[in-house]
């Protein structure tokens, strides 16, 4: 390998399932610099905005550095003895199914392996599930129905080799930005490549699309059934390949009964899509959460797979289905049996031969014979008291689970809750009886597997802070304390990886797909030096793609096509809840922002929770831009900032899922989502909740910046980290009698010098607090949403008091405007200035003038929108 500088360490990014390689260089002061690894096959040096900012997320200000029991600091021995004793007692009194683990796709494979071994092999229950249940369980179920195992056939290279790429329920530009960059570059190199985006919402990814199909939520099966019918009618069925496939006739018959009108698409668009797919042999279908997060998610997956199996367009370069996972090690979790209905190495929990083989390999005292509780059912059993002891590791279900308020209350009512995490400042950690300090991304050492089966090393860059320990080490220590010393006598993650590789040889004896037995025998130095490698890795080598030869992992070696039909979402719109809510991610944040919220640059693009509403719907409801919207569903309520946009169609709204009680208490969007699940996968339907909207009648709106944390408690508030302090958006229903007194309470500055301007008649007030002539806090309030230069004002913290009451830069200082490019720190006004000057008339020229869009590329669609709007305005003048 090349491209590494002195002092740099090769590791893997902490975020999405792309699995980008990172070159990190510790600075000797508990910080690092990062750049993309040019030799890693996932990214070849590219990084997205979140990856670029990894070094800014490592501050220790909120780190949990010692165990806590009932809120008080405790010794590790005392804390782990308590955990072991309480779990042992619950098992003795109520049986092994009275305890549960809820884990995470952000764990390393070695962590995941030990957790599953402890629960399934030694506690004897399958009650271990993962937040990956929320992102890709339907893909697992669909793969297993079609292929016999949870096998991803394709690779990232196939995206670049394809002549047609179909993106289904995947906002690649924002959720998997480096894959988007690779796709964009491939299309630039081969303009004849065609891209279709299938998504109810017009996302940033549509910037690349030749065709955008804004289908009705949940109707994907109907569209792909129409495609299967067109494949048959167009003569694209591969008769020879069908010798390796069962179920074609039944699947085709069911597809022929489908009514394409349920998609809401024009017939001409459906035909255009089908014609393009049928006549293009090299097709890759990339699918993600828009497919999986549905009560018919498994059927959606199989409808896609049916089309590739019928044409034999699978397993060959540039063709096949490709599931892209949401988390950095969702795939690694699948490999070790991280789901409640799975067993390690793709073996089946309910297959006696598989179960007995794993039990013998582990020398385990007890193995469950049935699947455990999937995530939604697991927290239902926590709520009703069936689960007596619960261990939550590296995840935040009090925010991320559907019906999040009910899940939060269930955890709060559980008899004994353990949380292992890097911080005590998550909604879930606040509910724990025992808090265990775990290592974070920069301190962990192990492996992860990305969406195309590439195993990469994650290497420690920094020492563990305080008393923090690795998750595998904590789990193994509890296993020893529960009486299973020999089974959990690990001293290093390489020993766990060696055991995992050896167990995969057992799976290979059953002729299963997952096999890394070729990596057996790695000593610690070999493990430390392990380069990225794609499984399977047998003693004779690796395999890049599966299924081109027509061999599958079913009992008879043949694939299965499934007869499926479209089903509407579980919740139906009605006069009380007339809108359909779609939830998802934004470009610069990750999950519940435990890491990303610590990087100021990542908070500047979209700094508070929002709701996208179509202009016609907003007008009908009296919702003005930038005002607040009260959103209610049968399970919860939120208050969100209104974003009026035609990115959504009438009757549909969109909200991101990142905010928590710590960052925006009324922005916990999963409180709105019902716990309806796919009957096969158990994955919740997170894209099709029903909601009602109403304008939130605020008496005042406010914006604040402060060098210290704010004591915000108004009816609405959302705070985020900025360089040198915090910023917050606020609103309230009652207007305080004295704004200066309210500001002093908000900032906890009872004696600090204050400059203020207020006008009771207009309801405006502006207050600035300074110490030693330097700005330490400022508050701007108005009866309408406050208009000012937010990024400019935040940047004034700690600076000499420079007319902050104006809220905008002086005439001699240009205002860069709201952050648009987080990677390069370029504001919207800077881009507009380059366009207005005549220097930049294309996205590439904007990049050349301002650097915006020249790294990650995820902001390029927004730059293109600015250019288009500018041209429209210029033409109208």
Secondary structure, 3 states (H helix, E strand, C coil): CCCCCCCEEEEECCCCCCCCEEEEEECCCCCEEEEECCCCCCCCCCCCHHHHCHHHHCCCCCECCCCEECCEECCHHHHHHHHHHHHHHHHHHHCHHHEEEEECCCCCHHHHHHHHHHHHHHHCCCCEEEHHHHCCHHHHHHHHHHHCCCCCCCCHHHHHHCCEEEEECCCHHHHCHHHHHHHHHHHHHCCCCEEEEECCCCCHHHHHCCEEECCCCCCHHHHHHHHHHHHHHCCCCCCCHHHHEECHHHHHHHHHCCCHHHHCCCHHHHHHHHHHHHHCCCEEEEECHHHHCCCCHHHHHHHHHHHHHHHCCCCCCCCEEEECCCCCCHHHHHHCCCCCCCCHHHCCCCCHHHHHHHHHHHCCCCCCCCCCCCHHHHHHHHHCCCCCEEEEECCCHHHHCCCHHHHHHHHHHCCEEEEEECECCCCCHHHCCEEEEECCHHHCCEEEECCCCEEEEECCCCCCCCCCECHHHHHHHHHHHCCCCHHHCCCCHHHHHHHHHHHHHHHHHCCCCCCCHHHCCCCHHHHHCCCCEECCEECCEECCCCCCCCCCCCCCCCEECCCCCCCCCCCCCCCCCCEEEEEECCCCCCCCCCCHHHCHHHHCCCCCCEEEECHHHHHHHCCCCCCEEEEEECCEEEEEEEEECCCCCCCEEEEECCCCCCCCHHHCHHHHCCCCECCCCCCECCCCEEEEEEECCCCEEEEEEECCCCCCCCCEEEEEEECCEEEEEEEECCCCCCHHHHHHHHHCCCCCEEEEEEECCCCEEEEEEEECCEEEEEEEEECCCCCCCHHHHHHCCCCECCCHHHCCCCCCCCCCCCEEECCCCEEHHHHHHHHHCCCCCCHHHHHHHHCCCCCCCCCHHHHHHHHHHHHHHHHHC
